[in-house]
């Protein structure tokens, strides 16, 4: 094992084995020293504006592999890997816009004075697009590679701009047992692009201002902070833990399969924070129509925070805080053994989605969902048999539906022991044409309709509290339900004097190991089934400025 170093004032002709003999570029460090169990270190406070691609064999010994970390004065910021275009010349153009020609660059977000400009989708030409652009916005002509901006104030000469390049910050293909930690990635098409491999760890990294590039000229823009594809995972899990994501055009961390017969398996996404992502916070997916035989299995998304997803600067594209999908367009592909546990989704277009199934039980348990735009929890499965247990979740303030279930499901959806407060249309809305939907021991409070069954009999319901709903139920007749004030505290838990306390019915469904031991009958509501949170506090999810982020130096307990 050896240690190798790189800093801005180093030289690629040096030995690279100490700070005094450090190499001068991240590219040379990464492509030279990732051959075994070496530690690679970038100096704190330095900025590496490079594109790095790693080829070659994976480490051969199980449990071995390189580590990319930082070194130097701990009071200085983390080293930064970026691919920004700077010092662009902006020329006055149509409709109050300013243009710059970056031939060959396939797009990316535009940052003005450290703040991402709002994206406006390109429509035919700049004349029509400029009419849709307000101050503080940008667009990109994907045919001619021209950026157009409207500054927040004044002219471009009064501001500093960075344009994310259509390349990756770091690429790692089919390599195993490596670790990346304590690095900041920003202003590229994707900060880290991983294809294949197992046993790898990404921890304590920061990602900003990433994505918005066009993979093929004329196509829609895209870009994740951590882009994972191919067959990933194995007996030894992969970890994405304790990372922070800000202003990502598509997704924060969202492993995906694009090809037939690929497997995403045994990936743990835990203790991360994502703020202002355009499409997804966290999850996994089989992507593309007609994909066959691909599998998503044993993906655990736990104790993360996703805020303002799909509702902001990246085009209001209807995003999801948390998202699993392997739907009907992916023939014979499956989704099973996956879970959303103890997460927080706040001000997302949709809080959490599970689309697809046929691969075993999937869980949505112990989560907190606040103020989604249309649905808190969305379950959809066309032709695939989905088994989903939805329990112990607390949802507040949906302008649409709390839990919406739809599609030709032919599976089993259990909605047990949840607390839903202030859902504008329905607490639970079942549109599924087949299968079984069971709703028991839930609190539906201050809803337009407590429980609505469009299939007229497709929902089995009992022992719910339907308090202060405009209409208690439509399309079914609830049994053993109450309509009393559940007496919720500030955390949306019932008190011991609540009419819901130990007033529920025992259930035979499988439960998460963190469920509290029941003394007598179970409660109505989520109190006994909420997943305890660890490490990440919701108070840390919004910072006063994007630059006031501190990533813990302590290595997390991977077995927690």
ABEGO torsion letter per residue (X at the ends): XBBBBBBAABBAABAGABAAABBABAAAAAAAAAABABBBBBBBGBBBBBBBBBBEBBBABBGBEBBBBBBEBAABBBBBBBABBBGBBBBBBBGGBBBBBBBGBAEEBBBBGGBBBBBBBBBGBAAAAAAABBBGBBBBBAAAGBBBBBBABEBAAABBBBBBBABBABBBBGBBGBBBBGBBBBGBABABBBBEEBGBBBBGBBBBGBEGBBABBGBBBBEBABBBBEBBEEABBBBBBGBBBBGBABBABBBBBABBGBBBBGBBBBGBBBBGBAABABEBBBBEBGBBGBBBBGBBBBGBBBBGBGABAAGGAGBBABBBBBBAABBGBBBBGBBBBGBBBBGBABABBBBEEGAEBBBBBGBBBBGBAABABBBBBBGBBBBBBBBGBBBBGBABBABBBBEBAGBBBBBBGBBBBGBAABABBBABABEBBBBBGBBBBGBABABBBAAGGABBBBGBBBBGBABABBGBBBBGBBABBAGBBAAGBBBAABAABGABBBBABBBBAABBBBABBBBBEAAAABBBBBGBBAAAABBABAABBBBBABBBBAAX
